[in-house]
Amino acid sequence: MESLYLLIPLSLIMVGVAIWIFFGAADSGQFDDLEGPALRILRDDDKAP
C-alpha cells in the first residue's frame, strides 16, 4: 500500500510531462505535413537530358 503513495503521483507526473511534450511538438509545427516527406522520396527530381 505504501508503494502506491509513490507510484500514483509519479505516474501522474509522467503523464503530465508526456502531454506537455506532445502539445509542445504540436505548437512548433511538428505534425503539420505528415505526407510530404513520405511522398518526396517517390518523386523523380532528375531531369532527362
N, C-alpha and C positions, 0 to 999 in steps of 0.2 A: 504494500500500500504506500509505503514511503517513496518508492521509486516513481509512482505516478505524480507525486508532488514536484518532481524534477522533470519528468518526461512530457507532461502536458504543456507546461509553459515553454519548454524547449521546442516542442513541435509547433506551437503557435508562433513562436519567433521565426522558425524556419519557413513556415507558410507565409508569414508577413514579408520576409526577405525575398522569397520567390515571386510574390505578387509585385513587390517593388521593382525587382529586376525586369519582370515582364512588361510592366507599364513604362518603365524607363526605355526599354527597347522599342516599344510601340510608339512612344513620343518622339524618338530620334529618327523614325522612318525606317526601321529595320525590316518591317513587313509590308512596305509599300508595293514593291514589284516582285511578286513571287514567281511569275512565269518568264520574265525577261532573261535572267541568267540561264535558265534551262533551255530556252529556245535559241539563245545566242550561239551555242555550240553547233547547232544544226545548220545555221546559215553559212553559205559559202561566200567568204569575203574575197577570195582570189578572183581577179579579173582575167578573163580569157584574152589572149593576145590576138 
